[in-house]
Amino acid sequence: MSDEYRALSRNAVLLRDEVGKAKPTYYDLPPPDHAFGRAEPPDMEGAREVTMNWAAHVPRAKSSSNVQDYQKLNSLAAAQGVTSSKQLKHWKKNKDIKLVPKAAEGASPCVIPSDILPAFAYGNKSRPSTPIDRVVGNLYGLEQEEANRALYQQRAESNPSNGRRIIKLTMKSKMEIKNAKERRAQADNPPEPKAPWTMSKFKKVQASMSPEEMGRAPRRTNSMPSLPAFFGPP
């Protein structure tokens, strides 16, 4: 069965997929750039607007003085025998009882610093925030480099070297130079060889054997034997 027939058969079982690719479909689908689902309208307030904007509390408007006290009106109407809404309507035309705002209960409120200074802040003062932009931008390092460059320039102007560079030696280099000078002086003026150490009671004793007899005669440097020794005695 050829691949063309498989593609034309529109049979999901006969369709053959390629290695590394998704299996082809036999359904009539929209173009690849089509997005499925319902498009939601964008939200007017995102996370940034919600977290970065603070909505201050708006107190409720106080009742004005031109407001009727309906609680007192209903109590008086009930006390005078007004029982229907029509009777109450005619009864209220000649009554004018204003609402008196309630006074603050308890002691007078205390005055706090923020009432006098709106910018007053409570709590312990914390350290200032880290200027992360200056840290990431290496601005502190650049400022230190400029300060070091100005310091070196000031030292160069105050102590001119006249073209000569003074090299400061370390303690190790000074000791090495000192030891080298001592070794050079000892090589140029070698000291006298010291006599081998001998006990004081043997210093005046004379030797009774010669070095040759003791076997301490200097050896010959050549490795060739002498002729009499090679040919024997005459």
CYANA upper distance limits for C-alpha pairs under 8 A (distance plus 0.5 A):
  1 MET  CA      5 TYR  CA      7.24
  1 MET  CA      6 ARG  CA      7.70
  2 SER  CA      6 ARG  CA      6.94
  3 ASP  CA      7 ALA  CA      6.70
  3 ASP  CA     16 ARG  CA      8.48
  4 GLU  CA      8 LEU  CA      6.70
  5 TYR  CA      9 SER  CA      6.39
  6 ARG  CA     10 ARG  CA      7.59
  6 ARG  CA     11 ASN  CA      7.80
  6 ARG  CA     14 LEU  CA      6.31
  6 ARG  CA     15 LEU  CA      6.21
  6 ARG  CA     16 ARG  CA      8.25
  7 ALA  CA     11 ASN  CA      8.43
  7 ALA  CA     15 LEU  CA      6.99
  7 ALA  CA     26 TYR  CA      8.41
  9 SER  CA     14 LEU  CA      8.36
 10 ARG  CA     15 LEU  CA      8.18
 10 ARG  CA     26 TYR  CA      5.67
 11 ASN  CA     15 LEU  CA      6.90
 11 ASN  CA     26 TYR  CA      7.52
 12 ALA  CA     25 THR  CA      7.59
 12 ALA  CA     26 TYR  CA      7.19
 15 LEU  CA     23 LYS  CA      8.17
 15 LEU  CA     24 PRO  CA      7.60
 15 LEU  CA     25 THR  CA      8.46
 16 ARG  CA     23 LYS  CA      7.44
 16 ARG  CA     24 PRO  CA      8.20
 17 ASP  CA     21 LYS  CA      7.41
 17 ASP  CA     22 ALA  CA      7.09
 17 ASP  CA     23 LYS  CA      5.00
 17 ASP  CA     24 PRO  CA      6.96
 18 GLU  CA     22 ALA  CA      7.79
 18 GLU  CA     23 LYS  CA      7.59
 30 PRO  CA     34 HIS  CA      6.64
 45 GLU  CA     49 GLU  CA      6.11
 45 GLU  CA     50 VAL  CA      7.01
 46 GLY  CA     50 VAL  CA      6.78
 47 ALA  CA     51 THR  CA      6.54
 48 ARG  CA     52 MET  CA      6.19
 48 ARG  CA     53 ASN  CA      8.49
 49 GLU  CA     53 ASN  CA      6.17
 50 VAL  CA     54 TRP  CA      8.31
 63 SER  CA     67 VAL  CA      7.77
 63 SER  CA    101 PRO  CA      8.27
 65 SER  CA     98 LYS  CA      7.35
 65 SER  CA     99 LEU  CA      7.07
 65 SER  CA    100 VAL  CA      7.75
 66 ASN  CA     98 LYS  CA      7.02
 66 ASN  CA     99 LEU  CA      8.08
 67 VAL  CA     98 LYS  CA      6.20
 67 VAL  CA     99 LEU  CA      6.18
 68 GLN  CA     96 ASP  CA      7.55
 68 GLN  CA     97 ILE  CA      6.18
 68 GLN  CA     98 LYS  CA      5.08
 68 GLN  CA     99 LEU  CA      5.85
 69 ASP  CA     73 LEU  CA      6.86
 69 ASP  CA     97 ILE  CA      6.43
 69 ASP  CA     98 LYS  CA      5.94
 69 ASP  CA     99 LEU  CA      4.94
 69 ASP  CA    100 VAL  CA      8.29
 70 TYR  CA     74 ASN  CA      6.53
 71 GLN  CA     75 SER  CA      6.82
 72 LYS  CA     76 LEU  CA      6.67
 72 LYS  CA     97 ILE  CA      8.14
 73 LEU  CA     77 ALA  CA      6.56
 73 LEU  CA     92 LYS  CA      8.24
 73 LEU  CA     97 ILE  CA      7.60
 74 ASN  CA     78 ALA  CA      6.59
 75 SER  CA     79 ALA  CA      6.73
 76 LEU  CA     80 GLN  CA      6.75
 77 ALA  CA     81 GLY  CA      6.93
 77 ALA  CA     82 VAL  CA      5.69
 77 ALA  CA     83 THR  CA      8.39
 77 ALA  CA     88 LEU  CA      7.46
 77 ALA  CA     91 TRP  CA      8.12
 78 ALA  CA     82 VAL  CA      5.91
 78 ALA  CA     83 THR  CA      7.24
 82 VAL  CA     87 GLN  CA      6.44
 82 VAL  CA     88 LEU  CA      6.54
 82 VAL  CA     91 TRP  CA      8.43
 83 THR  CA     87 GLN  CA      7.45
 83 THR  CA     88 LEU  CA      7.83
 84 SER  CA     88 LEU  CA      6.76
 85 SER  CA     89 LYS  CA      6.62
 86 LYS  CA     90 HIS  CA      7.01
 87 GLN  CA     91 TRP  CA      6.49
 88 LEU  CA     92 LYS  CA      6.57
 89 LYS  CA     93 LYS  CA      7.32
 90 HIS  CA     94 ASN  CA      8.25
 91 TRP  CA     95 LYS  CA      7.49
 92 LYS  CA     96 ASP  CA      7.96
104 ALA  CA    108 SER  CA      7.99
111 VAL  CA    115 ASP  CA      7.02
112 ILE  CA    116 ILE  CA      7.80
113 PRO  CA    117 LEU  CA      6.48
113 PRO  CA    118 PRO  CA      8.44
113 PRO  CA    120 PHE  CA      7.10
114 SER  CA    118 PRO  CA      5.35
114 SER  CA    119 ALA  CA      7.34
114 SER  CA    120 PHE  CA      5.76
114 SER  CA    121 ALA  CA      8.07
131 PRO  CA    135 VAL  CA      7.09
132 ILE  CA    136 VAL  CA      6.55
133 ASP  CA    137 GLY  CA      6.41
134 ARG  CA    138 ASN  CA      6.51
134 ARG  CA    139 LEU  CA      5.67
134 ARG  CA    140 TYR  CA      7.30
135 VAL  CA    139 LEU  CA      7.07
135 VAL  CA    140 TYR  CA      7.43
138 ASN  CA    142 LEU  CA      6.94
139 LEU  CA    143 GLU  CA      6.69
140 TYR  CA    144 GLN  CA      6.76
141 GLY  CA    145 GLU  CA      6.72
142 LEU  CA    146 GLU  CA      6.78
143 GLU  CA    147 ALA  CA      6.76
144 GLN  CA    148 ASN  CA      6.66
145 GLU  CA    149 ARG  CA      6.59
146 GLU  CA    150 ALA  CA      6.70
147 ALA  CA    151 LEU  CA      6.69
148 ASN  CA    152 TYR  CA      6.67
149 ARG  CA    153 GLN  CA      6.69
150 ALA  CA    154 GLN  CA      6.66
151 LEU  CA    155 ARG  CA      6.80
152 TYR  CA    156 ALA  CA      6.64
153 GLN  CA    157 GLU  CA      6.73
154 GLN  CA    158 SER  CA      6.66
155 ARG  CA    159 ASN  CA      6.44
156 ALA  CA    160 PRO  CA      6.23
156 ALA  CA    161 SER  CA      8.38
161 SER  CA    165 ARG  CA      7.14
161 SER  CA    166 ILE  CA      8.48
169 LEU  CA    173 SER  CA      6.53
169 LEU  CA    174 LYS  CA      6.89
170 THR  CA    174 LYS  CA      6.73
171 MET  CA    175 MET  CA      6.77
172 LYS  CA    176 GLU  CA      6.74
173 SER  CA    177 ILE  CA      6.73
174 LYS  CA    178 LYS  CA      6.72
175 MET  CA    179 ASN  CA      6.61
176 GLU  CA    180 ALA  CA      6.62
177 ILE  CA    181 LYS  CA      6.78
178 LYS  CA    182 GLU  CA      6.85
179 ASN  CA    183 ARG  CA      6.70
180 ALA  CA    184 ARG  CA      6.67
181 LYS  CA    185 ALA  CA      6.68
182 GLU  CA    186 GLN  CA      6.63
183 ARG  CA    187 ALA  CA      6.64
184 ARG  CA    188 ASP  CA      6.73
185 ALA  CA    189 ASN  CA      6.54
186 GLN  CA    190 PRO  CA      5.71
186 GLN  CA    191 PRO  CA      7.89
198 THR  CA    202 PHE  CA      7.21
198 THR  CA    203 LYS  CA      6.88
199 MET  CA    203 LYS  CA      7.02
201 LYS  CA    205 VAL  CA      8.40
209 MET  CA    213 GLU  CA      6.51
209 MET  CA    214 MET  CA      7.01
210 SER  CA    214 MET  CA      6.75
211 PRO  CA    215 GLY  CA      6.58
211 PRO  CA    216 ARG  CA      5.36
211 PRO  CA    217 ALA  CA      6.11
212 GLU  CA    216 ARG  CA      6.08
212 GLU  CA    217 ALA  CA      5.17
225 PRO  CA    229 ALA  CA      7.10
225 PRO  CA    230 PHE  CA      6.88
226 SER  CA    230 PHE  CA      6.62
227 LEU  CA    231 PHE  CA      6.46
227 LEU  CA    232 GLY  CA      8.39
228 PRO  CA    232 GLY  CA      5.74
228 PRO  CA    233 PRO  CA      6.43
228 PRO  CA    234 PRO  CA      8.23
229 ALA  CA    233 PRO  CA      7.70
